[in-house]
Amino acid sequence: MKKVLFLLVALAFAFSTFAQLKPAKIDSKYSNLKATRAMSAVQETMNFSTATNPSVAPVPSKSINEKQIGTTRYDLQSNGSIQNRILLYSDGTIGATFNFGTTEINFPERGTGYNYSSDGGTTWDALPTTRIETERSGWPSYAELGAGEIVVTHNATTGLLVSKRAVKGTGAWTTTTLIGPMSTGSTTALIWPRMITSGNTIHIIACTDQATAPAIWKYQGLALALVYIRSTDGGTTWEPPVILPGMDSASIVNNVTLGFEGDSYGWAAPKGDTIAFVVGNSWQNVFVMKSFDGGTNWTKIPVYNLPAITSFPTPIIPTTDGNYAIALDKTGKAHVAMGRLRYSKSSGLIDSIGYSSFYPVTDGLVYWNEDMPVLDSTRMGTLDSLINHGQLIATMIDYNANGTIDLPSVATGTWPFGTYYASLTSMPSMTFDDAGDLYVSYSSCREDLLTADALMIYRHYYITKLAVDSVNWANPIDLTGNVIHAYDECIFGSMSYTTNNKIHMVYQADPVPGLAVRGDKTPYDDNQIFYVNIDKSDIGAGIHENQNNAVSMSIYPNPTSDYAYIDLNLAKSSVVSVIVTDLVGQQVMNKTMGQLSSGSHNLPIAVGSLKSGIYFFTVQAGNNKITKKIVIE
């Protein structure tokens, strides 16, 4: 019902910007919550600061434009880092891809969904109804190749599928199979590929297949070995797959010979002959592999060193969640964003799939570049430590500015958000523009957007930037703040690593938090793939420190049937009005409260005459506005 109704809505539900000064704390009742995860994964008490994380007034969403470009019922786009799935070409055209599948549970038609825009994202071709490959596949990486385009996926049986066509946006795709190295399981399968191109050269990294315990397959002593493959002639011929120096079994830390995790790696956009990718996982060190000569010679650059594990059970270790993004600046220096998560382990897990515990209520999107020291568990241990060293990009936003992240009460041992084995703020994507500004998009849980049963909160996608002449990240903007996404889980975002006057991105909007394919095992549903763009000039624009906490509000009870009470805080005396709109943007109430003094006020609003449904209360105080959602029973 909501999809039919929401697609009629032209109302902008926000893009809101926030002064991310200090992270808000999370209720200590979650401090002992932990969960088990195969291969690697508990919640922390985030009393890092009692300072309020204030919001500034919402800004009109004048430059965010989006369009649905695909639908899929197969809802897993990645196990961690997201591939390059979208590209803005130099002529203004755009190609975009996603994991496509319509027939649960086995999805025999799964493959690459592809869509194309010939006018810079204003219009797109019809929603794809079939994959581009000739056989079941998944995990597309997308790039330019000469005048055409290339997609690399896996079939999980023989190797990788390389799909190409000579002219982007039109014509038939041709697909060939790139055979992987033989493992101890007598398979040549390669899985979870990542691919970039530089001119006519194609660079791929992918994992060898591992099977499952007890019959774990290995390649050169590693299950899930990460191999590098290169073609210098546009995919006509390929060099043999290799494990790069520093990524072999002798280099794996903590005596775990399983190797790496699926999707815990990703490429940066090339800068001439300089190419680089980031790799790690929750129980491995994080590092960058960089080549200055187009992939012939490589240097390993440490990013985060996990503490040495000498006994079990381990203490709780702050580490990373396997969601990474990397970008190279004009000088070729690597910049990395990664989700922060905490883990513990009960036993050694040598030569076994094993399990460990992860703490789902852990927050923080971490930043590192090559001018910074190698991260360690001390610096990663608290958000305050990361803030003090200029290495925290973002956390959950305290929307009601009460100093606390308000999570719904749920049953013991559960948590009120989708399970992705990721930080509450994670799934980053990064790009530099020609001016040298660094843009980072990420998915973060919203304390104020609850499911209809009020048991879970949704994730939305945000964007921020680090200007070339700044040491501070811009206040984030909710790219998915339109009212049509009030009941959407916005995840798996991928930004084009090329820009014009806009940033371009694709992401998945799921009607239910969590996944059907794994983890939560929620019911299968239609998931929309959206394209979104935003003017770069609006990212970080118009925000000043003296606006911080200009107006904040909370509204209760929610739901209600007779009165709604607004707790309002004003930084200065202002003329205040309350405007109420319904789901389709129609104004149903407008109350002028007059001139109110600075400080706290409680405003009772009679709502008994309104029909049951969802409404949006907007408080305008002078030039400032703030909007909250409420359910009328």
C-alpha positions in Angstrom: 0.0 0.0 0.0 2.7 2.4 0.9 4.5 2.0 -2.4 1.4 2.9 -4.4 0.8 5.9 -2.2 4.3 7.1 -1.8 5.1 7.2 -5.5 2.4 9.8 -5.9 4.2 12.1 -3.5 6.1 15.1 -4.8 6.6 16.4 -1.3 10.3 16.7 -0.2 10.6 15.0 3.2 13.9 16.5 3.9 17.3 16.7 3.1 18.5 17.5 6.5 21.9 18.5 7.5 23.4 18.0 11.0 26.3 19.3 12.9 28.1 16.1 13.8 30.1 17.5 16.8 30.0 14.6 19.3 28.4 11.2 19.0 25.3 10.7 21.2 25.3 7.8 23.7 23.3 4.6 23.3 21.3 3.2 26.2 23.5 0.9 28.4 20.8 -1.8 28.4 22.4 -3.0 25.1 25.9 -3.3 26.5 26.0 -7.0 26.9 24.2 -7.9 23.6 26.2 -10.1 21.4 25.5 -12.5 18.5 27.3 -15.3 16.7 28.5 -15.0 13.2 30.1 -17.7 11.0 33.7 -16.9 9.9 34.3 -13.8 11.8 32.0 -11.4 13.9 28.9 -7.5 20.1 27.2 -4.3 21.1 29.0 -1.6 23.0 27.8 0.9 25.5 28.4 4.0 23.6 28.8 6.4 26.5 31.6 8.1 24.7 30.2 11.5 25.2 27.1 12.9 27.0 27.2 16.0 24.7 24.3 16.5 22.4 24.8 15.8 18.8 22.7 18.8 17.7 20.8 19.2 14.4 20.4 22.3 12.3 17.3 23.3 10.5 16.3 21.2 7.5 17.2 22.6 4.1 14.9 22.4 1.1 15.8 19.4 -1.0 16.2 21.5 -4.1 18.9 19.5 -5.8 18.3 15.8 -5.0 16.8 14.0 -7.9 16.2 10.3 -8.1 14.5 7.7 -10.2 13.8 4.0 -9.9 15.9 2.1 -12.4 15.4 -1.5 -11.4 13.5 -4.0 -9.2 14.8 -7.2 -7.6 13.5 -9.7 -5.1 17.0 -11.1 -4.6 18.0 -8.5 -1.9 21.7 -9.2 -1.2 23.8 -6.8 -3.3 27.1 -7.5 -1.4 28.5 -9.3 1.7 30.5 -6.3 2.5 32.1 -3.6 0.3 30.1 -2.7 -2.7 31.4 -3.0 -6.2 31.7 -0.1 -8.7 28.1 -0.4 -10.0 27.6 2.9 -11.8 29.6 5.1 -14.1 29.1 8.7 -15.4 30.7 8.8 -18.8 32.5 11.9 -20.2 29.7 12.5 -22.6 27.1 12.7 -19.7 25.6 9.3 -20.3 25.3 6.9 -17.3 25.3 3.1 -17.0 24.3 1.3 -13.9 24.1 -2.4 -12.7 22.8 -4.4 -9.8 22.2 -8.0 -8.6 18.9 -9.0 -10.3 16.6 -11.9 -9.4 12.9 -12.4 -9.3 12.2 -16.1 -8.3 12.9 -17.0 -4.8 14.3 -19.0 -3.2 16.9 -20.3 -5.7 16.7 -17.5 -8.2 17.6 -19.4 -11.3 17.4 -16.2 -13.4 19.8 -14.3 -11.1 22.3 -12.1 -12.9 23.2 -8.5 -13.8 20.4 -6.0 -14.0 21.5 -3.2 -16.3 20.0 0.2 -17.1 21.2 3.2 -19.1 20.6 6.9 -19.2 21.5 8.9 -22.3 20.8 12.3 -20.7 22.7 12.4 -17.5 20.2 10.6 -15.3 17.0 12.5 -16.2 15.5 9.6 -18.0 16.4 5.9 -18.0 15.5 2.9 -20.1 12.7 0.6 -19.0 13.3 -1.4 -15.9 15.3 -4.5 -16.8 13.4 -7.8 -16.8 16.2 -10.2 -17.6 20.0 -10.5 -16.8 22.6 -9.7 -19.4 24.5 -13.0 -18.9 23.6 -16.3 -20.5 23.8 -18.2 -17.2 23.1 -17.7 -13.5 25.5 -15.2 -12.0 25.9 -12.4 -9.6 28.0 -9.6 -8.1 28.6 -7.3 -11.0 31.5 -4.9 -11.3 31.0 -2.3 -14.0 33.4 -0.2 -16.0 34.2 1.6 -19.2 36.1 -0.3 -21.9 37.1 1.8 -25.0 33.8 3.1 -26.5 31.9 0.3 -24.8 31.4 -1.2 -21.4 32.3 -4.3 -19.4 30.7 -6.2 -16.5 32.4 -9.0 -14.5 30.4 -11.4 -12.4 30.8 -14.9 -11.0 28.9 -18.1 -11.8 30.3 -19.9 -8.7 31.2 -23.0 -10.7 33.9 -22.5 -13.3 35.3 -19.0 -13.0 34.2 -15.4 -13.8 31.9 -14.3 -16.5 33.2 -11.3 -18.5 30.4 -9.6 -20.4 31.3 -6.8 -23.0 29.8 -4.8 -25.8 31.4 -2.5 -28.2 29.0 0.5 -27.7 27.7 1.5 -24.3 24.0 1.5 -23.9 23.2 -0.5 -27.0 23.8 -3.8 -28.8 24.2 -7.4 -27.8 26.4 -8.5 -24.9 29.0 -11.2 -25.4 30.0 -13.3 -22.4 33.1 -15.4 -22.0 34.4 -17.4 -19.0 37.6 -16.5 -17.2 38.8 -19.8 -15.6 40.3 -19.5 -12.1 43.2 -21.5 -10.6 42.6 -25.1 -9.6 41.9 -25.5 -5.9 42.2 -28.6 -3.7 38.5 -29.2 -4.4 39.3 -29.6 -8.1 37.3 -26.5 -8.9 38.3 -23.4 -10.9 35.5 -21.3 -9.4 36.2 -17.6 -8.6 33.7 -15.7 -6.5 32.9 -12.1 -5.5 34.9 -10.3 -8.1 36.0 -6.6 -8.2 37.0 -5.1 -11.5 38.4 -1.8 -12.8 39.7 -0.6 -16.1 42.4 1.8 -17.2 42.3 2.3 -20.9 42.4 -1.1 -22.5 43.8 -2.8 -19.3 41.4 -4.7 -17.1 42.3 -5.4 -13.4 40.4 -8.0 -11.4 40.6 -9.3 -7.8 38.4 -12.3 -6.7 38.3 -15.0 -4.2 38.9 -18.7 -4.8 36.1 -21.0 -3.7 36.3 -22.6 -0.2 33.4 -25.1 0.1 32.3 -25.7 3.7 33.6 -27.5 6.7 35.0 -30.1 7.0 35.9 -30.3 3.3 37.5 -26.9 3.0 39.1 -26.3 -0.4 42.3 -24.3 -0.5 44.5 -22.6 -3.0 48.2 -22.3 -2.1 47.3 -23.0 1.5 44.4 -20.5 1.8 40.6 -21.0 1.6 39.2 -17.8 0.1 42.6 -16.8 -1.3 42.4 -13.4 -3.0 44.0 -13.5 -6.5 44.8 -10.7 -9.0 44.2 -11.1 -12.7 45.1 -8.7 -15.5 44.4 -8.3 -19.2 46.3 -5.6 -21.2 44.4 -6.2 -24.4 40.8 -5.5 -23.4 40.0 -9.1 -22.2 41.2 -10.9 -25.3 44.0 -12.6 -23.3 44.6 -12.9 -19.6 47.6 -13.2 -17.4 47.5 -16.2 -14.9 45.8 -15.5 -11.5 48.4 -14.7 -8.8 48.4 -14.1 -5.1 50.3 -10.9 -4.6 53.2 -10.7 -2.2 52.1 -10.0 1.4 48.7 -11.8 0.8 49.9 -15.4 0.9 49.3 -17.9 3.7 52.6 -16.9 5.4 51.2 -13.3 5.8 47.9 -14.2 7.4 47.7 -13.0 11.0 46.5 -14.8 14.1 47.1 -18.3 12.7 43.9 -18.4 10.7 44.4 -20.0 7.4 41.0 -19.4 6.0 42.2 -16.3 4.1 39.9 -13.4 3.4 36.1 -12.8 3.5 33.8 -12.4 0.6 33.5 -8.8 -0.5 35.9 -7.5 2.1 37.9 -5.6 -0.5 37.5 -3.0 -3.2 39.3 -1.0 -5.9 40.0 2.7 -6.1 39.4 4.5 -9.4 42.8 4.4 -11.3 45.0 7.5 -11.5 47.0 6.9 -14.6 49.3 3.9 -13.9 48.6 4.1 -10.2 46.1 1.6 -9.1 45.1 0.4 -5.6 42.7 -1.7 -3.7 41.9 -2.1 0.1 41.5 -5.4 1.7 41.0 -6.9 5.2 38.3 -8.4 7.3 37.3 -8.5 11.0 40.0 -11.0 11.9 42.7 -9.8 9.6 44.8 -6.7 9.3 43.4 -4.0 6.9 45.9 -2.9 4.2 46.1 -1.2 0.8 47.8 -2.8 -2.1 49.2 -0.2 -4.5 50.9 -0.4 -7.8 52.6 2.6 -9.6 53.1 0.7 -12.8 49.7 -0.6 -13.7 49.8 -3.8 -11.8 53.3 -5.2 -12.4 54.8 -4.4 -9.1 53.0 -3.9 -5.8 53.5 -2.3 -2.4 51.6 -3.3 0.8 50.6 -0.4 3.0 49.1 -1.2 6.4 45.9 0.6 7.5 44.8 -1.2 10.7 46.8 -3.7 12.6 44.7 -6.2 14.6 46.2 -7.0 18.1 48.1 -10.2 18.3 45.9 -13.0 19.6 47.7 -15.3 21.9 45.0 -16.9 24.0 41.3 -17.7 24.0 38.7 -16.5 24.7 39.8 -13.1 23.4 38.8 -9.8 24.9 36.4 -7.6 23.0 38.4 -6.2 20.1 37.5 -3.1 18.2 38.1 -3.8 14.6 36.5 -3.3 11.2 33.3 -4.7 9.7 34.5 -5.7 6.2 32.8 -2.7 4.6 35.6 -0.6 2.9 35.9 2.1 0.3 39.1 3.6 -1.2 39.9 6.5 -3.4 43.1 8.0 -4.8 43.6 11.8 -4.8 45.4 13.7 -7.5 48.8 12.7 -6.1 47.9 9.0 -6.0 47.6 9.0 -2.2 45.1 6.5 -0.9 42.2 7.4 1.3 40.1 4.7 3.0 36.7 4.7 4.8 35.6 1.6 6.8 32.9 0.6 9.2 33.9 0.0 12.9 32.7 -3.1 14.7 33.6 -5.1 17.8 34.3 -8.8 18.0 35.4 -11.5 20.4 36.4 -15.1 19.8 36.2 -18.2 22.0 38.7 -20.5 20.3 41.4 -20.7 17.7 39.5 -21.6 14.5 42.6 -22.9 12.8 41.6 -24.7 9.6 37.9 -24.6 10.4 35.1 -22.3 9.4 34.4 -21.5 13.0 32.3 -18.9 14.7 32.9 -15.7 16.6 30.8 -13.1 18.4 30.0 -9.7 17.0 28.5 -6.8 18.9 25.8 -5.4 16.6 25.3 -2.1 18.4 28.7 -0.6 17.5 28.9 2.6 15.6 31.4 4.7 13.6 32.6 5.2 10.1 36.4 5.5 10.3 38.7 7.5 8.0 42.4 6.9 7.2 44.9 8.2 4.6 48.5 7.5 3.9 49.6 10.6 5.9 48.1 9.1 9.0 49.7 6.5 11.4 48.6 2.9 11.1 45.4 2.4 13.1 45.4 0.2 16.2 42.9 -1.1 18.7 43.6 1.8 21.1 42.7 4.4 18.5 39.8 2.4 17.3 38.6 1.7 20.8 36.4 4.7 21.3 34.7 7.2 19.1 36.2 10.0 21.1 39.7 8.8 20.3 38.9 8.7 16.6 37.4 12.2 16.8 40.5 13.5 18.6 42.7 12.2 15.8 40.4 13.5 13.0 39.5 9.9 11.9 35.7 9.7 12.5 33.6 10.5 9.4 30.2 9.9 10.8 27.9 8.1 13.4 24.2 7.8 13.9 22.5 11.2 14.1 20.7 12.2 17.3 17.6 13.5 15.5 15.8 14.8 18.6 19.0 16.3 20.0 18.5 14.8 23.5 22.0 13.4 23.8 20.9 9.8 23.4 20.4 7.5 20.5 16.8 6.2 21.2 16.4 2.6 20.1 13.1 0.7 20.4 12.8 -1.8 23.2 13.1 -5.3 21.9 13.3 -8.8 23.2 16.4 -9.8 25.1 19.2 -11.0 22.8 17.8 -9.1 19.7 18.4 -5.7 18.2 16.1 -3.2 16.5 17.7 -3.0 13.1 18.6 -5.1 10.1 21.5 -7.6 10.3 24.3 -6.9 7.9 27.2 -7.7 10.2 28.1 -4.1 9.8 28.5 -1.0 11.9 25.4 1.1 12.6 27.1 3.6 10.2 28.8 1.7 7.3 28.5 0.7 3.6 30.7 3.5 2.4 31.5 4.6 -1.1 34.1 7.3 -2.0 35.1 9.5 -4.9 37.3 12.6 -5.5 36.2 15.3 -8.0 38.5 17.3 -10.2 38.7 20.1 -7.5 40.2 17.6 -5.1 37.2 17.4 -2.8 36.6 13.9 -1.3 33.0 12.7 -1.1 31.8 9.8 1.1 28.4 8.3 1.0 27.3 5.8 3.7 24.2 4.1 5.2 23.3 4.9 8.8 20.5 3.9 11.1 17.9 6.6 11.8 16.5 6.6 15.4 13.4 8.5 14.2 12.2 6.2 11.4 10.4 3.1 12.9 8.7 0.2 11.2 4.9 0.1 11.5 5.2 -2.2 14.5 7.7 0.2 16.1 10.2 -2.7 16.7 12.9 -1.7 14.2 14.5 1.4 12.7 15.4 2.0 9.1 18.7 2.9 7.5 19.1 5.8 5.2 21.9 6.9 2.8 23.9 10.1 3.6 26.6 12.0 1.9 29.4 14.2 3.3 32.6 15.7 1.9 36.1 16.7 3.0 36.9 19.8 1.0 40.5 20.0 -0.3 41.2 23.0 1.9 39.5 21.7 5.0 40.2 19.4 7.9 36.5 19.0 8.8 33.9 16.9 7.2 30.8 18.7 6.0 27.5 18.2 7.8 25.9 15.1 6.2 22.8 15.2 4.0 20.2 12.5 3.9 20.1 11.6 0.2 17.1 9.4 0.8 15.1 11.9 2.9 12.2 12.1 0.5 8.9 11.1 2.1 8.7 8.1 -0.3 11.5 6.5 1.7 10.0 7.0 5.2 9.5 3.3 5.2 12.5 2.2 3.2 15.8 0.5 4.3 18.3 2.3 2.1 21.5 0.2 1.7 24.2 -1.0 -0.7 25.1 2.4 -2.2 27.7 2.8 -5.0 28.8 6.2 -6.2 30.2 6.8 -9.7 33.9 7.6 -9.3 33.5 10.2 -12.0 31.5 13.4 -11.3 30.3 16.6 -13.1 28.5 19.3 -11.2 26.7 16.4 -9.5 27.4 13.3 -7.5 25.7 10.2 -9.0 24.8 7.0 -7.0 22.7 3.8 -7.1 21.4 2.1 -4.0 18.7 -0.5 -2.9 15.5 0.5 -1.1 14.1 -2.4 0.8 10.6 -2.2 2.4 11.8 -4.2 5.4 15.0 -3.8 7.4 17.3 -6.7 7.0 17.6 -9.3 4.3 15.6 -12.3 3.0 18.6 -14.0 1.5 20.6 -14.3 4.7 20.9 -13.1 8.3 17.4 -11.9 9.3 15.6 -14.1 6.8 12.8 -11.6 6.4 10.0 -12.4 3.9 10.9 -11.8 0.2 9.6 -8.6 -1.3 10.2 -6.3 -4.2 13.3 -4.2 -3.6 13.7 -1.0 -5.7 17.1 0.0 -7.2 17.2 3.8 -7.2 19.5 6.2 -9.0 20.1 9.5 -7.2 22.1 12.6 -7.9 22.8 15.8 -5.9 24.4 19.1 -6.8 27.9 19.2 -5.3 27.4 22.8 -4.4 24.7 21.8 -1.9 26.9 19.4 0.0 28.0 21.2 3.1 26.6 24.5 1.8 24.8 27.0 4.0 25.8 25.4 7.3 27.3 27.7 10.0 28.3 26.9 13.6 25.9 29.5 15.0 23.0 27.6 13.5 23.7 24.6 15.7 20.8 23.7 17.9 18.8 26.6 16.6 15.7 24.6 17.0 15.1 21.0 18.2 11.9 19.1 19.0 10.5 15.8 20.0 6.9 14.8 19.8 4.9 12.3 21.9 3.0 10.1 22.5 3.6 8.3 19.2 1.2 6.9 18.1 -1.6 9.1 19.6 -5.3 9.6 19.2 -6.3 12.8 20.9 -3.3 15.2 21.6 0.3 15.3 20.4 2.7 17.2 22.6 5.7 19.0 21.1 8.7 19.6 23.3 10.4 22.5 21.6 13.8 24.1 22.3 14.7 27.4 20.8 18.2 29.0 20.8 16.6 32.4 20.4 13.2 34.0 20.5 11.3 33.2 17.4 7.8 33.3 15.7 6.7 29.7 15.8 4.1 27.9 13.7 3.2 24.2 13.4 2.2 22.8 10.0 0.8 19.3 9.7 0.8 17.4 6.4 -0.5 14.0 5.4 1.3 11.3 3.3 0.5 13.0 0.0 1.8 16.4 1.1 -1.6 17.9 1.7 -1.7 20.4 4.5 -4.3 19.5 7.1 -3.4 21.9 9.9 -1.6 25.2 10.4 -1.3 26.7 13.8 0.5 29.9 14.7 1.9 29.8 18.2 3.1 33.4 18.1 6.4 34.8 19.4 8.1 32.3 21.8 11.0 33.1 24.0 14.3 31.2 23.8 14.4 28.0 25.9 12.0 25.1 26.3 8.3 25.0 25.5 5.6 22.3 25.5 3.0 22.7 22.7 -0.2 20.6 22.9 -1.8 20.0 19.5 -5.3 18.6 19.3 -5.4 15.8 16.7 -8.6 14.1 17.5 -10.3 15.4 14.3 -7.6 13.9 12.0 -8.2 10.5 10.3 -6.0 7.6 11.3 -2.8 7.5 9.4 0.8 8.9 9.2 1.4 12.6 9.4 4.3 15.0 9.4 4.6 17.8 11.9 6.8 20.7 10.8 7.7 23.3 13.3 8.9 26.6 11.8 10.8 28.9 14.1 11.9 32.0 12.2 14.0 30.8 9.3 14.4 27.3 10.8 12.3 24.2 10.2 12.3 20.7 11.7 9.9 17.9 10.8 8.9 14.8 12.7 6.7 11.8 11.7 3.7 10.7 13.9 1.1 8.1 13.7 -2.6 9.1 14.5 -4.7 6.1 15.6 
